[in-house]
Structures are given as structure tokens and as C-alpha cells.
Amino acid sequence: MSRTTLLFLIAGLPCLAIVWYLYFAARLKQFLRDTPAIASTRDLDAFKVVVKGQMVAALVQLVLLNVPWILLIYGYVRTVLHGADALYLLVPNLVVFVLGKQGKKIEGQAQNLKVADEQLQKERDRVVHIWLHKPFPNW
């Protein structure tokens, strides 16, 4: 693989991860605007759809953000890349880190949505638990 190709992938995949993040963050924000509280099973079903999308997005993010590190190491081992080439990866990853911090706030708002009754709250809490602890849920 050429140096140009490696650098394109090393910088491009994290940039794609940024676009991916922005898309799914916008979907979550839209859900929060449209649904200030979970007042019905319909709201809860919409919440599940959004959460599922967030979980799939997180798995894709893992690939988009980790493959460049493997490519960077590959480029160093093959002596195609040089020390300063790490900046092509570090700069976009810094942006991803900052956006991720903001994203946690939005996720926290979604995870703590007000719920109309105890039954809906139990189900919301179950969904949030899956969101936080099970990367491959079995809904």
C-alpha cells in the first residue's frame, strides 16, 4: 500500500467517523426535541428505535476509529510512514474525542427522559441498561 493511500485512510476514516457521529447525534437530538418525555408505549417504541441506531452507530465507530491505528502501525513496520505521520491520525481523533464528550451529555439526556408511569419506566430502564452494557443486544 502506498504512503498516499495509507495517509488517506488514516485521516479519512476518522473524518468519516465524525460525519457518522454528527448524523446520529442529530437523530438523537431530534428525538429529544420531538419526545420530551416517554408518555406512551409509542414513545417507548420510538426510544428503542433511536437506541438501537445509537448502538449500531457505536459499533461502526469502533471500526472507523480503530482501523486507522492498525494502518498506522502497518505503515511504520513497512517503513512507508514516518513519525510525524501520526498527526494525520491524532488530529481527527482529537476532534472525535471532543465530540464524544458532547455526545455523552446528549445520551445522558435521552437515558434520563421523564417517564409517565412505573411500567414505562421499568422498560425504559431495561432499554438503557442494554444500551450501556450490551453491545450486541438480544431485544
C-alpha positions as CSV (number, residue, x, y, z in Angstrom):
1,M,0.0,0.0,0.0
2,S,1.4,3.4,-0.9
3,R,2.1,6.2,1.6
4,T,-0.6,8.3,0.0
5,T,-3.2,5.6,0.3
6,L,-2.3,4.9,3.9
7,L,-2.4,8.6,4.9
8,F,-5.8,9.0,3.1
9,L,-7.3,6.1,5.0
10,I,-5.6,7.0,8.3
11,A,-7.0,10.6,8.1
12,G,-10.2,9.7,6.2
13,L,-11.7,7.0,8.3
14,P,-11.7,9.2,11.5
15,C,-13.2,12.0,9.4
16,L,-15.9,9.6,8.2
17,A,-16.4,8.7,11.9
18,I,-17.0,12.4,12.6
19,V,-19.7,12.6,9.9
20,W,-21.2,9.4,11.2
21,Y,-21.3,10.8,14.7
22,L,-22.9,14.1,13.6
23,Y,-25.6,12.2,11.8
24,F,-26.6,10.0,14.7
25,A,-26.2,12.8,17.2
26,A,-28.7,14.9,15.1
27,R,-31.1,11.9,15.1
28,L,-30.9,11.7,18.9
29,K,-31.3,15.4,19.3
30,Q,-34.3,15.3,17.1
31,F,-35.8,12.5,19.1
32,L,-35.3,14.6,22.3
33,R,-37.0,17.6,20.7
34,D,-39.9,15.5,19.5
35,T,-40.3,13.5,22.7
36,P,-39.7,15.5,25.9
37,A,-41.0,12.5,27.9
38,I,-41.9,8.9,27.4
39,A,-45.7,9.2,27.8
40,S,-46.8,6.1,25.9
41,T,-45.7,2.8,24.5
42,R,-45.5,4.6,21.2
43,D,-42.9,6.9,22.7
44,L,-41.1,3.9,24.2
45,D,-41.0,2.1,20.8
46,A,-39.5,5.3,19.2
47,F,-37.0,5.4,22.0
48,K,-36.0,1.8,21.3
49,V,-35.5,2.5,17.6
50,V,-33.3,5.5,18.4
51,V,-31.3,3.5,21.0
52,K,-30.8,0.7,18.5
53,G,-29.5,3.2,16.0
54,Q,-27.1,4.6,18.5
55,M,-25.8,1.1,19.3
56,V,-25.2,0.2,15.7
57,A,-23.5,3.6,15.2
58,A,-21.2,2.9,18.1
59,L,-20.1,-0.4,16.6
60,V,-19.4,1.2,13.3
61,Q,-17.5,3.9,15.1
62,L,-15.3,1.2,16.7
63,V,-14.2,0.1,13.2
64,L,-13.8,3.5,11.8
65,L,-11.6,4.7,14.7
66,N,-9.5,1.5,15.2
67,V,-8.6,0.5,11.7
68,P,-6.5,3.7,11.2
69,W,-4.4,2.7,14.2
70,I,-3.7,-0.7,12.6
71,L,-2.9,1.0,9.3
72,L,-0.5,3.4,11.1
73,I,1.3,0.6,12.8
74,Y,1.4,-1.3,9.4
75,G,2.9,1.8,7.7
76,Y,5.6,2.1,10.4
77,V,6.5,-1.5,10.2
78,R,6.7,-1.4,6.4
79,T,8.7,1.9,6.8
80,V,6.2,3.6,4.4
81,L,5.2,6.1,7.1
82,H,7.4,8.3,9.4
83,G,6.9,9.6,12.9
84,A,5.2,12.8,12.1
85,D,2.6,11.0,10.0
86,A,0.8,10.1,13.3
87,L,-0.6,13.7,13.2
88,Y,-2.8,12.6,10.4
89,L,-4.5,10.3,12.9
90,L,-4.2,12.3,16.1
91,V,-5.8,15.5,14.9
92,P,-9.1,13.9,13.7
93,N,-9.1,11.7,16.8
94,L,-8.9,14.8,19.0
95,V,-12.0,16.1,17.2
96,V,-13.7,12.8,17.8
97,F,-12.8,12.9,21.5
98,V,-14.3,16.4,21.9
99,L,-17.4,15.5,20.1
100,G,-17.7,12.3,22.1
101,K,-17.7,14.3,25.3
102,Q,-20.6,16.4,24.0
103,G,-22.4,13.3,22.8
104,K,-22.3,11.8,26.3
105,K,-24.3,14.8,27.5
106,I,-27.0,14.2,24.8
107,E,-27.1,10.5,25.6
108,G,-27.5,11.3,29.3
109,Q,-30.5,13.4,28.5
110,A,-32.0,10.5,26.5
111,Q,-31.2,8.0,29.2
112,N,-32.9,10.1,31.8
113,L,-36.1,11.1,29.9
114,K,-39.1,11.6,32.2
115,V,-41.5,8.7,32.1
116,A,-45.3,8.9,32.6
117,D,-45.7,5.7,34.7
118,E,-43.9,3.0,36.5
119,Q,-44.4,0.3,33.9
120,L,-42.9,2.5,31.2
121,Q,-40.1,3.5,33.5
122,K,-39.1,-0.1,34.1
123,E,-39.0,-0.8,30.4
124,R,-37.1,2.5,29.7
125,D,-34.6,1.4,32.4
126,R,-34.2,-2.0,30.8
127,V,-33.5,-0.4,27.4
128,V,-31.0,2.0,28.9
129,H,-29.2,-0.9,30.7
130,I,-28.9,-2.8,27.4
131,W,-27.7,0.4,25.7
132,L,-25.0,0.8,28.3
133,H,-23.9,-2.8,28.9
134,K,-24.7,-5.0,25.9
135,P,-23.1,-4.1,22.6
136,F,-24.9,-6.9,20.8
137,P,-28.4,-6.8,22.3
138,N,-30.9,-9.6,22.0
139,W,-34.1,-7.4,22.1
